[in-house]
Amino acid sequence: MTQQYTQKLHPGMPFPEIEVTLEDGSTQTLGQPTQGHDWRMVVVYRGKHCPLCTRYLNELQGHKQALSETGVDVIAVSGDSLEQLKAHKEQLHVDFPLAYGLTIEQMAHLGAFVSDPRSPQETDHPFAEPALFVINNEGNLHVVDISNNPFVRPELTALTSGLKWIRDPDNNYPIRGMHQ
C-alpha cells in the first residue's frame, strides 16, 4: 500500500493565491472577496457526479444573504470541466460564482484530499473531496474544514451564525487552532 501525504493549510496562514475560471471564461483569485465584501468563503466540492455536493451548494444558497450581510462573499470550485459545470448547473439553484477546472496541483496546494473515480460512470477525472475555507480581511485563513469524504461537511446554519458572531467586534474572537 502506498502512503500518500497532503500538506494542510493551517489557521492564521495566508490563503494561497490560486486563479480559477468561471463559466463565462473570466478568472478570479480564489481567496479574494468581491462585491464590497471583506471576507470570503471558498467551498471546494467534488463535482457534478456528487448528489451530496448538489444538495450542499443549493443549501448554501439559502445562507448567502446572511453571509453577505456579515461581509462574507461566497465562491465554489471543483475539478469539473466546463461541460460538466454547465450540466451541473441544471441541478443547481445558486447565484454565487461557480469555478471549474481546479487542477490536482491546486487541490494539493489547498490541502484537499484527492480521490480517483470509482468508475467511468462516476466521473472522468480525479477530484477534490469537500473542503471549506473562510479567509479574513487580512487574507488569512480564519476557518478551515477539510474532509476526506462527501458525508462530513460544516453544518451551514451553525457556520453562518458562527461567522456572524466571529465578525462582531464586541466578541473579540481570535483565529482558533493557533497554539504552537
NUDOSE-610392 format. One record per residue: residue number from 1; residue in one letter; x, y, z of N, C-alpha, C in turn. Coordinates in steps of 0.001 Angstrom, whole numbers, padded with zeros to 6 digits. Layout:
# NUDOSE-610392
site k NUM	r A	n.east X	n.north Y	n.up Z	ca.east X	ca.north Y	ca.up Z	c.east X	c.north Y	c.up Z;
...
***
This chain:
# NUDOSE-610392
site k 1	r M	n.east 000841	n.north -001174	n.up 000000	ca.east 000000	ca.north 000000	ca.up 000000	c.east 000891	c.north 001244	c.up 000000;
site k 2	r T	n.east 000596	n.north 002161	n.up -000881	ca.east 001367	ca.north 003393	ca.up -000976	c.east 000836	c.north 004412	c.up 000017;
site k 3	r Q	n.east 001730	n.north 005011	n.up 000771	ca.east 001354	ca.north 006064	ca.up 001710	c.east 001346	c.north 007384	c.up 000961;
site k 4	r Q	n.east 000256	n.north 008144	n.up 001105	ca.east 000178	ca.north 009451	ca.up 000463	c.east 000005	c.north 010513	c.up 001528;
site k 5	r Y	n.east 000604	n.north 011650	n.up 001293	ca.east 000540	ca.north 012743	ca.up 002247	c.east -000013	c.north 013977	c.up 001554;
site k 6	r T	n.east -000729	n.north 014751	n.up 002299	ca.east -001171	ca.north 016037	ca.up 001798	c.east -000652	c.north 017104	c.up 002745;
site k 7	r Q	n.east -000385	n.north 018265	n.up 002202	ca.east 000048	ca.north 019391	ca.up 003020	c.east -001188	c.north 020207	c.up 003347;
site k 8	r K	n.east -001480	n.north 020346	n.up 004614	ca.east -002682	ca.north 021056	ca.up 005038	c.east -002409	c.north 022530	c.up 005250;
site k 9	r L	n.east -003424	n.north 023336	n.up 004934	ca.east -003392	ca.north 024756	ca.up 005259	c.east -003767	c.north 024888	c.up 006728;
site k 10	r H	n.east -003126	n.north 025800	n.up 007417	ca.east -003364	ca.north 025967	ca.up 008843	c.east -004016	c.north 027314	c.up 009139;
site k 11	r P	n.east -004827	n.north 027362	n.up 010196	ca.east -005456	ca.north 028626	ca.up 010577	c.east -004413	c.north 029719	c.up 010779;
site k 12	r G	n.east -004748	n.north 030910	n.up 010329	ca.east -003880	ca.north 032063	ca.up 010502	c.east -002877	c.north 032269	c.up 009383;
site k 13	r M	n.east -002661	n.north 031250	n.up 008556	ca.east -001688	ca.north 031423	ca.up 007479	c.east -002358	c.north 032095	c.up 006276;
site k 14	r P	n.east -001567	n.north 032758	n.up 005428	ca.east -002148	ca.north 033375	ca.up 004236	c.east -002757	c.north 032311	c.up 003320;
site k 15	r F	n.east -003925	n.north 032632	n.up 002777	ca.east -004558	ca.north 031733	ca.up 001820	c.east -003783	c.north 031826	c.up 000508;
site k 16	r P	n.east -003513	n.north 030693	n.up -000139	ca.east -002714	ca.north 030730	ca.up -001372	c.east -003429	c.north 031486	c.up -002503;
site k 17	r E	n.east -002644	n.north 032132	n.up -003337	ca.east -003206	ca.north 032826	ca.up -004497	c.east -003385	c.north 031812	c.up -005615;
site k 18	r I	n.east -004628	n.north 031464	n.up -005869	ca.east -004970	ca.north 030499	ca.up -006910	c.east -006001	c.north 031139	c.up -007817;
site k 19	r E	n.east -005693	n.north 031192	n.up -009113	ca.east -006629	ca.north 031723	ca.up -010102	c.east -007549	c.north 030599	c.up -010558;
site k 20	r V	n.east -008844	n.north 030895	n.up -010604	ca.east -009825	ca.north 029923	ca.up -011074	c.east -010645	c.north 030554	c.up -012196;
site k 21	r T	n.east -011241	n.north 029694	n.up -013009	ca.east -012016	ca.north 030139	ca.up -014163	c.east -013500	c.north 029936	c.up -013901;
site k 22	r L	n.east -014283	n.north 030966	n.up -014210	ca.east -015738	ca.north 030904	ca.up -014097	c.east -016342	c.north 030479	c.up -015428;
site k 23	r E	n.east -017629	n.north 030151	n.up -015405	ca.east -018310	ca.north 029662	ca.up -016601	c.east -018193	c.north 030613	c.up -017780;
site k 24	r D	n.east -018201	n.north 031919	n.up -017516	ca.east -018129	ca.north 032892	ca.up -018610	c.east -016710	c.north 033105	c.up -019138;
site k 25	r G	n.east -015736	n.north 032357	n.up -018608	ca.east -014362	ca.north 032459	ca.up -019070	c.east -013523	c.north 033458	c.up -018293;
site k 26	r S	n.east -014147	n.north 034265	n.up -017452	ca.east -013383	ca.north 035208	ca.up -016634	c.east -012680	c.north 034440	c.up -015520;
site k 27	r T	n.east -011707	n.north 035086	n.up -014911	ca.east -010980	ca.north 034449	ca.up -013819	c.east -011134	c.north 035269	c.up -012547;
site k 28	r Q	n.east -010972	n.north 034586	n.up -011434	ca.east -010956	ca.north 035229	ca.up -010124	c.east -009850	c.north 034595	c.up -009296;
site k 29	r T	n.east -009317	n.north 035374	n.up -008388	ca.east -008393	ca.north 034829	ca.up -007403	c.east -009250	c.north 034227	c.up -006298;
site k 30	r L	n.east -009064	n.north 032956	n.up -006048	ca.east -009967	ca.north 032178	ca.up -005212	c.east -010247	c.north 032814	c.up -003854;
site k 31	r G	n.east -009255	n.north 033292	n.up -003163	ca.east -009451	ca.north 033784	ca.up -001805	c.east -009748	c.north 035267	c.up -001682;
site k 32	r Q	n.east -009885	n.north 035979	n.up -002786	ca.east -010125	ca.north 037424	ca.up -002713	c.east -011609	c.north 037732	c.up -002805;
site k 33	r P	n.east -012158	n.north 038406	n.up -001785	ca.east -013578	ca.north 038744	ca.up -001808	c.east -013898	c.north 039751	c.up -002909;
site k 34	r T	n.east -015152	n.north 039759	n.up -003319	ca.east -015622	ca.north 040667	ca.up -004365	c.east -016870	c.north 041400	c.up -003875;
site k 35	r Q	n.east -017361	n.north 042293	n.up -004682	ca.east -018628	ca.north 042989	ca.up -004473	c.east -018733	c.north 043656	c.up -003107;
site k 36	r G	n.east -017638	n.north 044292	n.up -002667	ca.east -017674	ca.north 045060	ca.up -001431	c.east -017541	c.north 044260	c.up -000150;
site k 37	r H	n.east -017387	n.north 042956	n.up -000248	ca.east -017180	ca.north 042122	ca.up 000942	c.east -015721	c.north 042201	c.up 001358;
site k 38	r D	n.east -015453	n.north 041913	n.up 002627	ca.east -014059	ca.north 041905	ca.up 003066	c.east -013580	c.north 040531	c.up 003532;
site k 39	r W	n.east -014468	n.north 039547	n.up 003580	ca.east -014112	ca.north 038157	ca.up 003860	c.east -014647	c.north 037305	c.up 002714;
site k 40	r R	n.east -014078	n.north 036088	n.up 002562	ca.east -014559	ca.north 035196	ca.up 001511	c.east -014611	c.north 033760	c.up 001994;
site k 41	r M	n.east -015705	n.north 033087	n.up 001636	ca.east -015843	ca.north 031654	ca.up 001879	c.east -015576	c.north 030932	c.up 000563;
site k 42	r V	n.east -014651	n.north 029994	n.up 000598	ca.east -014326	ca.north 029175	ca.up -000561	c.east -014794	c.north 027757	c.up -000263;
site k 43	r V	n.east -015703	n.north 027255	n.up -001093	ca.east -016227	ca.north 025900	ca.up -000934	c.east -015677	c.north 025049	c.up -002076;
site k 44	r V	n.east -014878	n.north 024047	n.up -001734	ca.east -014364	ca.north 023100	ca.up -002715	c.east -015319	c.north 021914	c.up -002691;
site k 45	r Y	n.east -015877	n.north 021586	n.up -003863	ca.east -016812	ca.north 020466	ca.up -003922	c.east -016337	c.north 019425	c.up -004933;
site k 46	r R	n.east -016860	n.north 018225	n.up -004820	ca.east -016393	ca.north 017080	ca.up -005595	c.east -016710	c.north 017214	c.up -007083;
site k 47	r G	n.east -017892	n.north 017707	n.up -007406	ca.east -018268	ca.north 017872	ca.up -008810	c.east -019680	c.north 017403	c.up -009082;
site k 48	r K	n.east -020051	n.north 017472	n.up -010346	ca.east -021396	ca.north 017152	ca.up -010813	c.east -021848	c.north 015759	c.up -010383;
site k 49	r H	n.east -020926	n.north 014810	n.up -010323	ca.east -021287	ca.north 013425	ca.up -010031	c.east -021778	c.north 013222	c.up -008594;
site k 50	r C	n.east -021618	n.north 014220	n.up -007737	ca.east -021892	ca.north 014044	ca.up -006306	c.east -023228	c.north 014674	c.up -005909;
site k 51	r P	n.east -024256	n.north 013866	n.up -005637	ca.east -025546	ca.north 014430	ca.up -005237	c.east -025480	c.north 015172	c.up -003897;
site k 52	r L	n.east -024569	n.north 014767	n.up -003018	ca.east -024420	ca.north 015476	ca.up -001747	c.east -023861	c.north 016889	c.up -001972;
site k 53	r C	n.east -022998	n.north 017036	n.up -002962	ca.east -022474	ca.north 018366	ca.up -003307	c.east -023592	c.north 019247	c.up -003850;
site k 54	r T	n.east -024417	n.north 018681	n.up -004705	ca.east -025539	ca.north 019440	ca.up -005265	c.east -026430	c.north 019938	c.up -004139;
site k 55	r R	n.east -026772	n.north 019055	n.up -003221	ca.east -027625	ca.north 019439	ca.up -002093	c.east -026950	c.north 020505	c.up -001233;
site k 56	r Y	n.east -025650	n.north 020348	n.up -000957	ca.east -024926	ca.north 021293	ca.up -000103	c.east -024858	c.north 022680	c.up -000752;
site k 57	r L	n.east -024547	n.north 022723	n.up -002037	ca.east -024467	ca.north 024018	ca.up -002728	c.east -025833	c.north 024697	c.up -002776;
site k 58	r N	n.east -026890	n.north 023925	n.up -003020	ca.east -028227	ca.north 024514	ca.up -003017	c.east -028611	c.north 025009	c.up -001624;
site k 59	r E	n.east -028202	n.north 024287	n.up -000590	ca.east -028453	ca.north 024739	ca.up 000780	c.east -027640	c.north 026003	c.up 001087;
site k 60	r L	n.east -026419	n.north 026058	n.up 000588	ca.east -025570	ca.north 027232	ca.up 000796	c.east -026223	c.north 028485	c.up 000217;
site k 61	r Q	n.east -026916	n.north 028343	n.up -000897	ca.east -027616	ca.north 029485	ca.up -001495	c.east -028582	c.north 030116	c.up -000484;
site k 62	r G	n.east -029225	n.north 029301	n.up 000326	ca.east -030152	ca.north 029804	ca.up 001334	c.east -029476	c.north 030593	c.up 002446;
site k 63	r H	n.east -028163	n.north 030492	n.up 002552	ca.east -027402	ca.north 031213	ca.up 003578	c.east -026620	c.north 032382	c.up 002987;
site k 64	r K	n.east -026658	n.north 032504	n.up 001679	ca.east -025837	ca.north 033523	ca.up 001004	c.east -026160	c.north 034935	c.up 001481;
site k 65	r Q	n.east -027419	n.north 035270	n.up 001625	ca.east -027800	ca.north 036618	ca.up 002038	c.east -027279	c.north 036925	c.up 003444;
site k 66	r A	n.east -027456	n.north 036002	n.up 004375	ca.east -026971	ca.north 036221	ca.up 005742	c.east -025452	c.north 036337	c.up 005765;
site k 67	r L	n.east -024773	n.north 035535	n.up 004960	ca.east -023317	ca.north 035635	ca.up 004880	c.east -022913	c.north 036995	c.up 004306;
site k 68	r S	n.east -023602	n.north 037421	n.up 003269	ca.east -023316	ca.north 038714	ca.up 002653	c.east -023501	c.north 039858	c.up 003648;
site k 69	r E	n.east -024570	n.north 039794	n.up 004432	ca.east -024823	ca.north 040825	ca.up 005440	c.east -023735	c.north 040850	c.up 006502;
site k 70	r T	n.east -023034	n.north 039729	n.up 006657	ca.east -021928	ca.north 039621	ca.up 007604	c.east -020603	c.north 040033	c.up 006949;
site k 71	r G	n.east -020631	n.north 040317	n.up 005642	ca.east -019435	ca.north 040729	ca.up 004917	c.east -018673	c.north 039587	c.up 004282;
site k 72	r V	n.east -019312	n.north 038406	n.up 004198	ca.east -018647	ca.north 037214	ca.up 003662	c.east -019175	c.north 036917	c.up 002260;
site k 73	r D	n.east -018273	n.north 036912	n.up 001295	ca.east -018529	ca.north 036577	ca.up -000096	c.east -018394	c.north 035056	c.up -000256;
site k 74	r V	n.east -019061	n.north 034467	n.up -001240	ca.east -019042	ca.north 033014	ca.up -001431	c.east -018626	c.north 032681	c.up -002863;
site k 75	r I	n.east -017770	n.north 031672	n.up -002997	ca.east -017433	ca.north 031082	ca.up -004287	c.east -017290	c.north 029580	c.up -004074;
site k 76	r A	n.east -017657	n.north 028793	n.up -005080	ca.east -017474	ca.north 027337	ca.up -005025	c.east -016661	c.north 026910	c.up -006239;
site k 77	r V	n.east -015849	n.north 025867	n.up -006072	ca.east -014958	ca.north 025421	ca.up -007137	c.east -014816	c.north 023906	c.up -007105;
site k 78	r S	n.east -014667	n.north 023317	n.up -008296	ca.east -014414	ca.north 021883	ca.up -008412	c.east -013417	c.north 021640	c.up -009545;
site k 79	r G	n.east -013036	n.north 020399	n.up -009693	ca.east -012153	ca.north 019991	ca.up -010777	c.east -012903	c.north 019628	c.up -012045;
site k 80	r D	n.east -014222	n.north 019813	n.up -012055	ca.east -015013	ca.north 019501	ca.up -013243	c.east -014580	c.north 020325	c.up -014444;
site k 81	r S	n.east -014932	n.north 019840	n.up -015622	ca.east -014720	ca.north 020580	ca.up -016867	c.east -015838	c.north 021611	c.up -017024;
site k 82	r L	n.east -015682	n.north 022492	n.up -017979	ca.east -016728	ca.north 023467	ca.up -018276	c.east -018024	c.north 022760	c.up -018656;
site k 83	r E	n.east -017935	n.north 021713	n.up -019434	ca.east -019135	ca.north 020968	ca.up -019855	c.east -019828	c.north 020342	c.up -018647;
site k 84	r Q	n.east -019059	n.north 019783	n.up -017731	ca.east -019645	ca.north 019199	ca.up -016526	c.east -020298	c.north 020276	c.up -015667;
site k 85	r L	n.east -019650	n.north 021443	n.up -015549	ca.east -020238	ca.north 022540	ca.up -014778	c.east -021561	c.north 022978	c.up -015401;
site k 86	r K	n.east -021593	n.north 023129	n.up -016711	ca.east -022831	ca.north 023552	ca.up -017385	c.east -023949	c.north 022536	c.up -017146;
site k 87	r A	n.east -023630	n.north 021251	n.up -017227	ca.east -024637	ca.north 020219	ca.up -016980	c.east -025080	c.north 020239	c.up -015515;
site k 88	r H	n.east -024152	n.north 020488	n.up -014605	ca.east -024469	ca.north 020518	ca.up -013182	c.east -025384	c.north 021689	c.up -012845;
site k 89	r K	n.east -025195	n.north 022813	n.up -013531	ca.east -025999	ca.north 023996	ca.up -013244	c.east -027490	c.north 023747	c.up -013460;
site k 90	r E	n.east -027849	n.north 022737	n.up -014231	ca.east -029259	ca.north 022383	ca.up -014409	c.east -029868	c.north 021880	c.up -013106;
site k 91	r Q	n.east -029031	n.north 021370	n.up -012196	ca.east -029488	ca.north 020861	ca.up -010893	c.east -029266	c.north 021865	c.up -009776;
site k 92	r L	n.east -028502	n.north 022907	n.up -010059	ca.east -028154	ca.north 023892	ca.up -009042	c.east -029053	c.north 025112	c.up -009152;
site k 93	r H	n.east -029378	n.north 025684	n.up -008031	ca.east -030202	ca.north 026893	ca.up -007968	c.east -029442	c.north 027922	c.up -007144;
site k 94	r V	n.east -028254	n.north 028299	n.up -007661	ca.east -027371	ca.north 029204	ca.up -006937	c.east -027025	c.north 030403	c.up -007804;
site k 95	r D	n.east -026739	n.north 031526	n.up -007148	ca.east -026291	ca.north 032689	ca.up -007901	c.east -024928	c.north 033187	c.up -007439;
site k 96	r F	n.east -024218	n.north 032394	n.up -006620	ca.east -022836	ca.north 032724	ca.up -006296	c.east -021940	c.north 032113	c.up -007375;
site k 97	r P	n.east -020722	n.north 032647	n.up -007531	ca.east -019846	ca.north 032155	ca.up -008598	c.east -019466	c.north 030686	c.up -008418;
site k 98	r L	n.east -019455	n.north 029981	n.up -009541	ca.east -019001	ca.north 028597	ca.up -009590	c.east -017803	c.north 028553	c.up -010529;
site k 99	r A	n.east -016695	n.north 028036	n.up -010036	ca.east -015487	ca.north 027914	ca.up -010848	c.east -015247	c.north 026443	c.up -011164;
site k 100	r Y	n.east -014512	n.north 026222	n.up -012237	ca.east -014252	ca.north 024847	ca.up -012666	c.east -012772	c.north 024689	c.up -013007;
site k 101	r G	n.east -012379	n.north 023436	n.up -013248	ca.east -011038	ca.north 023157	ca.up -013731	c.east -009941	c.north 023188	c.up -012680;
site k 102	r L	n.east -010292	n.north 023052	n.up -011405	ca.east -009273	ca.north 023009	ca.up -010358	c.east -008343	c.north 021835	c.up -010656;
site k 103	r T	n.east -007048	n.north 022091	n.up -010740	ca.east -006094	ca.north 021041	ca.up -011081	c.east -005709	c.north 020234	c.up -009839;
site k 104	r I	n.east -005139	n.north 019080	n.up -010063	ca.east -004669	ca.north 018247	ca.up -008955	c.east -003626	c.north 019017	c.up -008140;
site k 105	r E	n.east -002769	n.north 019765	n.up -008814	ca.east -001756	ca.north 020555	ca.up -008119	c.east -002417	c.north 021622	c.up -007245;
site k 106	r Q	n.east -003455	n.north 022280	n.up -007753	ca.east -004168	ca.north 023280	ca.up -006961	c.east -004894	c.north 022631	c.up -005793;
site k 107	r M	n.east -005495	n.north 021458	n.up -006024	ca.east -006160	ca.north 020739	ca.up -004935	c.east -005154	c.north 020436	c.up -003823;
site k 108	r A	n.east -003971	n.north 019968	n.up -004221	ca.east -002930	ca.north 019642	ca.up -003242	c.east -002457	c.north 020904	c.up -002520;
site k 109	r H	n.east -002349	n.north 022010	n.up -003257	ca.east -001906	ca.north 023273	ca.up -002649	c.east -002908	c.north 023740	c.up -001589;
site k 110	r L	n.east -004190	n.north 023435	n.up -001801	ca.east -005223	ca.north 023769	ca.up -000823	c.east -005263	c.north 022774	c.up 000337;
site k 111	r G	n.east -004566	n.north 021663	n.up 000183	ca.east -004592	ca.north 020640	ca.up 001220	c.east -005792	c.north 019728	c.up 001129;
site k 112	r A	n.east -006519	n.north 019798	n.up 000013	ca.east -007699	ca.north 018934	ca.up -000161	c.east -007257	c.north 017492	c.up -000393;
site k 113	r F	n.east -008049	n.north 016578	n.up 000094	ca.east -007834	ca.north 015181	ca.up -000237	c.east -008348	c.north 014967	c.up -001660;
site k 114	r V	n.east -007642	n.north 014165	n.up -002426	ca.east -007996	ca.north 013926	ca.up -003824	c.east -008337	c.north 012454	c.up -003984;
site k 115	r S	n.east -009462	n.north 012192	n.up -004657	ca.east -009905	ca.north 010815	ca.up -004896	c.east -009941	c.north 010523	c.up -006383;
site k 116	r D	n.east -009770	n.north 009239	n.up -006690	ca.east -009953	ca.north 008771	ca.up -008059	c.east -011389	c.north 008284	c.up -008200;
site k 117	r P	n.east -011962	n.north 008427	n.up -009389	ca.east -013327	ca.north 007924	ca.up -009579	c.east -013381	c.north 006415	c.up -009409;
site k 118	r R	n.east -014518	n.north 005947	n.up -008907	ca.east -014712	ca.north 004507	ca.up -008728	c.east -014968	c.north 003811	c.up -010049;
site k 119	r S	n.east -015480	n.north 004571	n.up -011025	ca.east -015766	ca.north 004016	ca.up -012347	c.east -015884	c.north 005180	c.up -013334;
site k 120	r P	n.east -015815	n.north 004891	n.up -014634	ca.east -016004	ca.north 005957	ca.up -015622	c.east -017406	c.north 006576	c.up -015563;
site k 121	r Q	n.east -018366	n.north 005844	n.up -015022	ca.east -019712	ca.north 006377	ca.up -014893	c.east -019792	c.north 007459	c.up -013813;
site k 122	r E	n.east -018903	n.north 007373	n.up -012811	ca.east -018906	ca.north 008373	ca.up -011751	c.east -018418	c.north 009706	c.up -012310;
site k 123	r T	n.east -017199	n.north 009739	n.up -012804	ca.east -016634	ca.north 010921	ca.up -013467	c.east -015381	c.north 010480	c.up -014197;
site k 124	r D	n.east -014794	n.north 011401	n.up -014939	ca.east -013663	ca.north 011035	ca.up -015795	c.east -012323	c.north 011613	c.up -015317;
site k 125	r H	n.east -012249	n.north 012065	n.up -014045	ca.east -011017	ca.north 012686	ca.up -013571	c.east -010915	c.north 012576	c.up -012043;
site k 126	r P	n.east -009690	n.north 012622	n.up -011522	ca.east -009546	ca.north 012729	ca.up -010062	c.east -010232	c.north 014006	c.up -009589;
site k 127	r F	n.east -010741	n.north 013990	n.up -008354	ca.east -011495	ca.north 015139	ca.up -007854	c.east -011161	c.north 015394	c.up -006390;
site k 128	r A	n.east -011350	n.north 016642	n.up -005986	ca.east -011120	ca.north 017027	ca.up -004593	c.east -012308	c.north 016589	c.up -003749;
site k 129	r E	n.east -012024	n.north 016098	n.up -002568	ca.east -013065	ca.north 015870	ca.up -001582	c.east -013428	c.north 017231	c.up -000972;
site k 130	r P	n.east -014551	n.north 017326	n.up -000274	ca.east -015012	ca.north 018627	ca.up 000218	c.east -014015	c.north 019332	c.up 001142;
site k 131	r A	n.east -013935	n.north 020627	n.up 000942	ca.east -013144	ca.north 021488	ca.up 001821	c.east -013841	c.north 022843	c.up 001858;
site k 132	r L	n.east -013702	n.north 023529	n.up 002974	ca.east -014298	ca.north 024849	ca.up 003122	c.east -013301	c.north 025732	c.up 003854;
site k 133	r F	n.east -013085	n.north 026910	n.up 003300	ca.east -012138	ca.north 027863	ca.up 003876	c.east -012833	c.north 029208	c.up 004002;
site k 134	r V	n.east -012595	n.north 029897	n.up 005107	ca.east -013054	ca.north 031272	ca.up 005259	c.east -011804	c.north 032129	c.up 005441;
site k 135	r I	n.east -011652	n.north 033084	n.up 004532	ca.east -010483	ca.north 033951	ca.up 004501	c.east -010895	c.north 035315	c.up 005032;
site k 136	r N	n.east -010131	n.north 035841	n.up 005993	ca.east -010499	ca.north 037115	ca.up 006609	c.east -009988	c.north 038310	c.up 005804;
site k 137	r N	n.east -010233	n.north 039496	n.up 006320	ca.east -009887	ca.north 040724	ca.up 005611	c.east -008382	c.north 040947	c.up 005482;
site k 138	r E	n.east -007580	n.north 040169	n.up 006162	ca.east -006125	ca.north 040255	ca.up 006029	c.east -005594	c.north 039208	c.up 005051;
site k 139	r G	n.east -006489	n.north 038411	n.up 004452	ca.east -006078	ca.north 037373	ca.up 003514	c.east -005624	c.north 036098	c.up 004186;
site k 140	r N	n.east -005931	n.north 035965	n.up 005484	ca.east -005507	ca.north 034789	ca.up 006245	c.east -006678	c.north 033855	c.up 006512;
site k 141	r L	n.east -006348	n.north 032585	n.up 006681	ca.east -007367	ca.north 031580	ca.up 006968	c.east -007921	c.north 031772	c.up 008369;
site k 142	r H	n.east -009215	n.north 031962	n.up 008443	ca.east -009875	ca.north 032116	ca.up 009735	c.east -010607	c.north 030826	c.up 010119;
site k 143	r V	n.east -011154	n.north 030140	n.up 009120	ca.east -011859	ca.north 028869	ca.up 009333	c.east -011361	c.north 027884	c.up 008283;
site k 144	r V	n.east -011046	n.north 026661	n.up 008718	ca.east -010561	ca.north 025613	ca.up 007823	c.east -011336	c.north 024338	c.up 008123;
site k 145	r D	n.east -011908	n.north 023732	n.up 007084	ca.east -012577	ca.north 022445	ca.up 007238	c.east -012245	c.north 021598	c.up 006021;
site k 146	r I	n.east -011539	n.north 020495	n.up 006219	ca.east -011120	ca.north 019620	ca.up 005127	c.east -011587	c.north 018204	c.up 005442;
site k 147	r S	n.east -012296	n.north 017587	n.up 004496	ca.east -012838	ca.north 016243	ca.up 004702	c.east -012250	c.north 015278	c.up 003675;
site k 148	r N	n.east -012248	n.north 014015	n.up 004010	ca.east -011795	ca.north 013019	ca.up 003044	c.east -012949	c.north 012231	c.up 002435;
site k 149	r N	n.east -014186	n.north 012685	n.up 002668	ca.east -015338	ca.north 012004	ca.up 002085	c.east -016511	c.north 012971	c.up 001990;
site k 150	r P	n.east -017526	n.north 012638	n.up 001212	ca.east -018621	ca.north 013589	ca.up 000988	c.east -019621	c.north 013699	c.up 002131;
site k 151	r F	n.east -019491	n.north 012883	n.up 003153	ca.east -020505	ca.north 012829	ca.up 004201	c.east -020250	c.north 013793	c.up 005360;
site k 152	r V	n.east -019048	n.north 014372	n.up 005415	ca.east -018693	ca.north 015245	ca.up 006527	c.east -018420	c.north 016646	c.up 005984;
site k 153	r R	n.east -019311	n.north 017579	n.up 006329	ca.east -019183	ca.north 018974	ca.up 005907	c.east -019729	c.north 019859	c.up 007014;
site k 154	r P	n.east -019294	n.north 021127	n.up 007073	ca.east -019826	ca.north 022024	ca.up 008097	c.east -021330	c.north 022224	c.up 007940;
site k 155	r E	n.east -022032	n.north 022210	n.up 009051	ca.east -023475	ca.north 022471	ca.up 009047	c.east -023636	c.north 023970	c.up 008826;
site k 156	r L	n.east -024365	n.north 024344	n.up 007780	ca.east -024366	ca.north 025724	ca.up 007305	c.east -025074	c.north 026714	c.up 008227;
site k 157	r T	n.east -026108	n.north 026307	n.up 008927	ca.east -026767	ca.north 027234	ca.up 009852	c.east -025817	c.north 027605	c.up 010985;
site k 158	r A	n.east -025149	n.north 026616	n.up 011564	ca.east -024193	ca.north 026875	ca.up 012639	c.east -023007	c.north 027691	c.up 012122;
site k 159	r L	n.east -022525	n.north 027374	n.up 010931	ca.east -021397	ca.north 028109	ca.up 010364	c.east -021765	c.north 029566	c.up 010114;
site k 160	r T	n.east -022926	n.north 029806	n.up 009545	ca.east -023360	ca.north 031172	ca.up 009247	c.east -023501	c.north 031991	c.up 010525;
site k 161	r S	n.east -024166	n.north 031439	n.up 011535	ca.east -024320	ca.north 032184	ca.up 012789	c.east -022974	c.north 032332	c.up 013502;
site k 162	r G	n.east -022119	n.north 031331	n.up 013396	ca.east -020789	ca.north 031424	ca.up 013994	c.east -019949	c.north 032520	c.up 013354;
site k 163	r L	n.east -020015	n.north 032647	n.up 012033	ca.east -019263	ca.north 033704	ca.up 011360	c.east -019793	c.north 035083	c.up 011742;
site k 164	r K	n.east -021102	n.north 035183	n.up 011910	ca.east -021677	ca.north 036463	ca.up 012363	c.east -021123	c.north 036808	c.up 013742;
site k 165	r W	n.east -021043	n.north 035829	n.up 014629	ca.east -020529	ca.north 036042	ca.up 015978	c.east -019040	c.north 036412	c.up 015945;
site k 166	r I	n.east -018273	n.north 035693	n.up 015118	ca.east -016837	ca.north 035973	ca.up 014987	c.east -016614	c.north 037392	c.up 014479;
site k 167	r R	n.east -017442	n.north 037821	n.up 013513	ca.east -017258	ca.north 039139	ca.up 012882	c.east -017682	c.north 040297	c.up 013787;
site k 168	r D	n.east -018431	n.north 040039	n.up 014843	ca.east -018868	ca.north 041093	ca.up 015761	c.east -017659	c.north 041555	c.up 016579;
site k 169	r P	n.east -017227	n.north 042819	n.up 016399	ca.east -016032	ca.north 043288	ca.up 017109	c.east -016165	c.north 043228	c.up 018628;
site k 170	r D	n.east -017376	n.north 043266	n.up 019159	ca.east -017567	ca.north 043186	ca.up 020607	c.east -017121	c.north 041833	c.up 021169;
site k 171	r N	n.east -017100	n.north 040807	n.up 020322	ca.east -016719	ca.north 039473	ca.up 020787	c.east -015206	c.north 039251	c.up 020793;
site k 172	r N	n.east -014465	n.north 040054	n.up 020040	ca.east -013007	ca.north 039954	ca.up 020019	c.east -012557	c.north 038492	c.up 019916;
site k 173	r Y	n.east -013110	n.north 037770	n.up 018947	ca.east -012868	ca.north 036334	ca.up 018821	c.east -011662	c.north 036075	c.up 017916;
site k 174	r P	n.east -010627	n.north 035440	n.up 018437	ca.east -009406	ca.north 035223	ca.up 017643	c.east -009557	c.north 034038	c.up 016687;
site k 175	r I	n.east -008579	n.north 033885	n.up 015820	ca.east -008490	ca.north 032680	ca.up 014993	c.east -008172	c.north 031521	c.up 015936;
site k 176	r R	n.east -008924	n.north 030452	n.up 015852	ca.east -008728	ca.north 029306	ca.up 016747	c.east -007743	c.north 028316	c.up 016107;
site k 177	r G	n.east -007125	n.north 027492	n.up 016957	ca.east -006211	ca.north 026464	ca.up 016495	c.east -004800	c.north 026971	c.up 016276;
site k 178	r M	n.east -004433	n.north 028045	n.up 016960	ca.east -003149	ca.north 028688	ca.up 016715	c.east -002073	c.north 028315	c.up 017748;
site k 179	r H	n.east -002373	n.north 027387	n.up 018681	ca.east -001373	ca.north 027012	ca.up 019682	c.east -000142	c.north 026430	c.up 019005;
site k 180	r Q	n.east 001033	n.north 026878	n.up 019476	ca.east 002268	ca.north 026388	ca.up 018852	c.east 003005	c.north 025494	c.up 019771;
***
